[in-house]
Amino acid sequence: MRSFPGSPRHCKLAPTLILAALGLLSSSFAAQQPGNPPPAPEPPPAPAVFQNPIPGAQLAFLNDYGGRMTNDVLKDKRFHKLMKQVVPSTTYHYGRDMPLMETVETLLDGAPLPVDIRDGRYVMVASQGGPYLSGKGFLWFDMQDGIALGGVYFHPVNGEPTPTLAIFSRQLQDTSLWMGQLPPAFVQDVAQWALIAGPQLVSPRYFIPANGWKYPLLHDEDYCAHPADAPAPPQDRCEELNAEAADADMEAAWFMEQSRNAANATAWKTTMGVAPGMAPGLGGWIAVRDKRCRSGPNRLQCRIQMTRQQTQTLLTQH
């Protein structure tokens, strides 16, 4: 199984770190012992396969809404018909149990943003705020390839690791995904939306495919990577983000293991021995990890490696 990064953060990412997230999606962080050669880089996983592409004729009307507010397109019956091809039929927990479709409509109608159309092809219909729990969301379309995904972000109060971002698409059949397997244009537009809407980009993430169940969406961004024409992010901050990303994936895997992948899962809340924002039930393991990784020159690499191993264990338990 491939090794990986991930974890939450209690502040917004700076634009430099957003640029790092856009770029170079997978990096190995395995701790290296002195004298040992670095491991050979692993090939990236294959891109996700989207089923049942939406005909271009059904998407063309979106061009009429470029620059207009999201709540304008929500009034169009064609858009509601389109949503049914994108949003999985499942019950989701956004403050209470409700259809995922209702959650998406509620968030898009909250604090709408202008509809953005990029390169005459990529459409982002989004909001920057919902009625409660700091919720916000989006629907994204590739009018050329006929694919679509959506996202729901909020701060759960049901015992789920918080905040959280759930990506969904009725066109996906996968039950295991990394962020880098999703279309690069989608990753770029989500990062741009994050700059405007202000969610924590590094947080527990999930995806909901056509079957309506919820699975961890694993981080494979290297937050220390950056485009050649952009300044490097602060080294100490970006390395900490990579470690936090590993924590986020472990939290998501733990919660899905506890809740058996239910999209409306609720956990008993207990914080004894658990760091703020960390999933309950992991406190003892975290104490062992932190003690083992406390000394030595590669403390963060040790933390990331152990956390990934624990995440792999959680993912294979059910």
C-alpha positions as CSV (number, residue, x, y, z in Angstrom):
1,M,0.0,0.0,0.0
2,R,1.2,3.5,-0.9
3,S,2.5,5.7,1.9
4,F,0.9,9.1,2.4
5,P,0.6,12.6,4.2
6,G,-2.4,14.6,5.9
7,S,-4.0,16.7,9.1
8,P,-6.1,19.7,10.3
9,R,-5.0,23.2,10.9
10,H,-6.6,26.0,13.0
11,C,-5.7,28.9,10.7
12,K,-6.2,29.7,7.0
13,L,-3.4,28.8,4.6
14,A,-1.4,31.6,3.2
15,P,-1.5,32.1,-0.6
16,T,2.1,30.7,-0.9
17,L,1.0,27.5,0.8
18,I,-2.1,27.3,-1.5
19,L,0.3,27.4,-4.4
20,A,2.2,24.5,-2.9
21,A,-1.0,22.6,-2.6
22,L,-1.7,23.1,-6.4
23,G,1.5,21.7,-7.5
24,L,3.1,18.5,-7.3
25,L,0.7,16.3,-5.8
26,S,2.6,13.4,-4.3
27,S,5.8,13.3,-2.3
28,S,7.5,10.8,-0.1
29,F,8.1,11.8,3.5
30,A,9.4,8.5,4.8
31,A,11.9,8.9,7.7
32,Q,15.4,8.1,6.6
33,Q,18.0,6.6,8.9
34,P,21.6,8.0,8.6
35,G,23.6,6.0,6.0
36,N,20.5,4.5,4.3
37,P,19.8,5.4,0.7
38,P,16.6,7.3,0.1
39,P,13.7,5.0,-1.1
40,A,12.9,5.0,-4.7
41,P,9.9,7.3,-5.5
42,E,6.6,5.5,-5.9
43,P,4.6,6.1,-9.0
44,P,1.5,8.2,-8.5
45,P,-1.8,6.4,-8.5
46,A,-3.9,6.4,-11.6
47,P,-6.4,9.2,-12.1
48,A,-9.9,8.6,-10.9
49,V,-12.3,7.3,-13.6
50,F,-15.6,9.1,-13.9
51,Q,-18.6,7.2,-15.2
52,N,-21.5,8.4,-17.3
53,P,-20.2,11.7,-18.7
54,I,-22.8,14.4,-18.9
55,P,-23.5,15.5,-22.5
56,G,-22.2,18.9,-23.4
57,A,-25.7,20.0,-24.4
58,Q,-26.9,19.6,-20.8
59,L,-24.0,21.8,-19.5
60,A,-23.9,24.6,-22.1
61,F,-26.5,26.7,-20.3
62,L,-24.0,27.3,-17.5
63,N,-22.2,29.7,-19.8
64,D,-25.2,32.1,-19.4
65,Y,-24.4,32.4,-15.7
66,G,-20.7,33.4,-15.8
67,G,-20.2,36.3,-13.4
68,R,-23.7,36.0,-12.0
69,M,-24.4,35.0,-8.4
70,T,-24.8,31.4,-7.4
71,N,-28.3,31.9,-6.2
72,D,-29.3,33.0,-9.7
73,V,-28.4,29.6,-11.2
74,L,-30.1,27.8,-8.3
75,K,-33.4,29.2,-9.6
76,D,-32.9,27.5,-13.0
77,K,-34.8,24.2,-13.3
78,R,-32.0,22.9,-15.6
79,F,-29.5,23.3,-12.8
80,H,-31.6,21.3,-10.4
81,K,-31.9,18.5,-13.0
82,L,-28.1,18.7,-13.3
83,M,-27.6,18.4,-9.6
84,K,-29.4,15.1,-9.6
85,Q,-26.7,13.7,-11.9
86,V,-23.9,15.0,-9.5
87,V,-25.1,14.6,-5.9
88,P,-25.2,11.0,-4.6
89,S,-28.5,9.9,-3.0
90,T,-27.6,9.5,0.6
91,T,-28.4,10.9,4.1
92,Y,-25.7,13.4,5.3
93,H,-25.2,14.9,8.7
94,Y,-25.0,18.7,8.6
95,G,-26.1,19.7,12.1
96,R,-28.9,17.1,11.6
97,D,-29.6,14.2,9.3
98,M,-30.8,15.4,5.9
99,P,-30.5,14.4,2.3
100,L,-27.1,15.4,0.9
101,M,-29.0,17.3,-1.9
102,E,-30.7,19.4,0.8
103,T,-27.3,20.1,2.4
104,V,-25.8,21.3,-0.9
105,E,-28.8,23.5,-1.7
106,T,-28.7,25.0,1.8
107,L,-25.0,25.9,1.5
108,L,-25.1,27.2,-2.0
109,D,-27.9,29.5,-1.1
110,G,-26.1,30.8,2.0
111,A,-23.6,33.5,1.0
112,P,-23.3,32.9,-2.7
113,L,-20.2,33.8,-4.8
114,P,-20.2,34.8,-8.5
115,V,-20.2,31.8,-10.9
116,D,-16.7,31.4,-12.2
117,I,-16.0,30.0,-15.7
118,R,-12.3,29.4,-16.4
119,D,-10.8,28.7,-19.8
120,G,-14.3,28.5,-21.3
121,R,-14.5,25.0,-19.7
122,Y,-14.3,24.8,-15.9
123,V,-17.3,26.1,-13.9
124,M,-17.3,26.7,-10.2
125,V,-20.7,27.4,-8.5
126,A,-19.9,28.2,-4.9
127,S,-20.7,29.9,-1.6
128,Q,-18.5,31.3,1.1
129,G,-20.9,30.8,4.0
130,G,-23.9,28.8,5.1
131,P,-26.6,29.4,7.7
132,Y,-24.7,27.6,10.6
133,L,-21.6,25.6,11.6
134,S,-19.4,27.7,9.3
135,G,-20.8,25.8,6.4
136,K,-19.9,26.5,2.7
137,G,-19.9,24.5,-0.5
138,F,-19.5,24.2,-4.2
139,L,-20.3,22.4,-7.4
140,W,-17.7,22.1,-10.1
141,F,-18.1,21.1,-13.7
142,D,-15.8,20.3,-16.6
143,M,-18.0,21.2,-19.6
144,Q,-15.6,19.6,-22.0
145,D,-15.2,16.1,-20.4
146,G,-18.7,16.1,-18.9
147,I,-17.6,15.4,-15.3
148,A,-18.7,17.1,-12.1
149,L,-17.9,17.1,-8.4
150,G,-19.1,18.9,-5.3
151,G,-17.9,19.8,-1.9
152,V,-19.4,20.4,1.6
153,Y,-17.3,22.1,4.3
154,F,-18.4,22.8,7.9
155,H,-17.5,22.4,11.5
156,P,-19.4,19.2,12.8
157,V,-20.6,19.1,16.4
158,N,-21.5,15.4,16.4
159,G,-18.2,14.0,17.5
160,E,-16.7,13.9,14.0
161,P,-13.2,15.3,13.6
162,T,-13.7,19.0,12.8
163,P,-13.6,21.0,10.5
164,T,-14.2,18.7,7.6
165,L,-14.5,18.7,3.8
166,A,-16.5,16.1,2.0
167,I,-16.0,15.8,-1.8
168,F,-18.7,13.9,-3.7
169,S,-19.7,12.8,-7.2
170,R,-22.3,10.4,-8.5
171,Q,-19.9,9.7,-11.3
172,L,-17.3,8.0,-9.1
173,Q,-17.3,4.3,-8.2
174,D,-14.1,4.3,-6.2
175,T,-13.9,3.5,-2.5
176,S,-10.2,4.6,-2.1
177,L,-8.9,7.9,-3.3
178,W,-6.1,10.4,-2.9
179,M,-6.7,14.1,-3.7
180,G,-4.2,13.9,-6.5
181,Q,-6.3,11.3,-8.3
182,L,-9.0,14.0,-8.9
183,P,-8.6,16.2,-12.0
184,P,-5.8,18.8,-11.6
185,A,-8.1,21.6,-12.8
186,F,-10.5,20.6,-9.9
187,V,-7.7,20.7,-7.4
188,Q,-6.7,24.1,-8.7
189,D,-10.2,25.5,-8.5
190,V,-10.8,24.2,-5.0
191,A,-7.6,25.9,-3.9
192,Q,-8.7,29.1,-5.4
193,W,-12.1,28.8,-3.7
194,A,-10.3,28.2,-0.4
195,L,-8.5,31.5,-0.8
196,I,-11.9,33.3,-1.2
197,A,-14.2,31.3,1.1
198,G,-11.5,30.7,3.8
199,P,-11.9,27.0,4.9
200,Q,-9.0,25.2,6.4
201,L,-7.5,23.5,3.4
202,V,-5.6,21.0,5.7
203,S,-8.3,19.1,7.6
204,P,-9.9,15.7,7.7
205,R,-11.3,15.0,4.2
206,Y,-13.8,12.5,2.8
207,F,-15.4,11.6,-0.5
208,I,-18.8,10.2,-1.2
209,P,-19.1,8.2,-4.5
210,A,-22.2,6.9,-6.2
211,N,-22.9,4.3,-3.5
212,G,-23.6,7.0,-0.9
213,W,-21.0,5.8,1.7
214,K,-18.2,8.0,2.9
215,Y,-14.5,7.3,2.7
216,P,-11.3,9.1,3.7
217,L,-9.9,11.3,0.9
218,L,-6.2,11.1,1.5
219,H,-3.8,14.0,1.3
220,D,-0.9,13.6,-1.2
221,E,0.0,17.3,-1.5
222,D,3.5,18.4,-0.5
223,Y,3.1,21.7,1.2
224,C,6.8,22.4,0.8
225,A,6.6,22.1,-3.0
226,H,6.1,25.3,-5.0
227,P,6.1,26.4,-8.7
228,A,9.4,27.5,-10.1
229,D,8.2,31.0,-10.5
230,A,6.8,31.3,-6.9
231,P,8.6,31.9,-3.7
232,A,9.3,29.0,-1.4
233,P,6.9,28.7,1.6
234,P,8.5,29.0,5.1
235,Q,10.2,25.7,5.6
236,D,9.2,25.2,9.2
237,R,5.5,26.0,8.5
238,C,5.2,23.8,5.4
239,E,6.8,20.8,7.1
240,E,4.4,21.2,10.0
241,L,1.5,21.3,7.5
242,N,2.7,18.0,6.0
243,A,2.7,16.5,9.5
244,E,-0.7,17.9,10.2
245,A,-2.0,16.4,6.9
246,A,-0.9,13.0,8.1
247,D,-2.8,13.5,11.3
248,A,-5.9,14.6,9.4
249,D,-5.9,11.4,7.3
250,M,-5.5,9.3,10.4
251,E,-8.4,11.1,12.1
252,A,-10.6,10.5,9.0
253,A,-9.6,6.8,8.8
254,W,-10.4,6.4,12.5
255,F,-13.8,8.0,12.3
256,M,-14.8,6.0,9.2
257,E,-13.6,2.8,11.0
258,Q,-15.7,3.7,14.0
259,S,-18.8,4.6,12.0
260,R,-18.5,2.0,9.2
261,N,-18.4,4.6,6.5
262,A,-21.9,6.1,7.1
263,A,-22.3,9.4,5.5
264,N,-24.4,10.6,8.4
265,A,-22.1,9.2,11.1
266,T,-22.1,10.4,14.6
267,A,-19.5,9.6,17.3
268,W,-19.6,9.8,21.1
269,K,-17.6,12.8,22.0
270,T,-14.8,12.3,24.5
271,T,-11.7,14.4,24.8
272,M,-9.8,12.7,27.6
273,G,-6.1,12.5,26.6
274,V,-6.8,13.9,23.1
275,A,-5.3,17.0,21.6
276,P,-7.7,19.8,20.6
277,G,-9.2,18.9,17.2
278,M,-8.0,15.3,17.4
279,A,-10.3,12.3,17.1
280,P,-11.3,10.7,20.4
281,G,-9.9,7.2,20.9
282,L,-6.4,8.1,19.5
283,G,-4.9,9.8,22.5
284,G,-3.0,6.8,23.8
285,W,-1.5,6.0,20.4
286,I,-0.5,9.6,19.9
287,A,1.3,9.7,23.2
288,V,3.4,6.7,22.2
289,R,4.2,8.2,18.8
290,D,5.2,11.6,20.2
291,K,7.4,10.0,22.8
292,R,9.2,7.8,20.2
293,C,9.6,10.8,17.8
294,R,10.6,13.3,20.4
295,S,14.4,13.2,19.9
296,G,16.5,13.0,16.8
297,P,17.0,15.3,13.7
298,N,14.0,13.9,11.8
299,R,11.2,14.4,14.4
300,L,8.5,15.4,11.9
301,Q,9.5,12.7,9.4
302,C,9.2,10.1,12.2
303,R,5.8,11.5,13.2
304,I,4.6,11.4,9.6
305,Q,5.9,7.9,9.0
306,M,4.3,6.5,12.1
307,T,1.0,8.3,11.5
308,R,0.8,6.9,7.9
309,Q,1.4,3.4,9.2
310,Q,-1.4,3.8,11.7
311,T,-3.7,5.1,9.0
312,Q,-3.0,2.1,6.8
313,T,-3.8,-0.1,9.8
314,L,-7.1,1.7,10.3
315,L,-8.0,1.5,6.7
316,T,-7.5,-2.3,6.6
317,Q,-9.6,-3.0,9.7
318,H,-12.9,-2.9,7.9
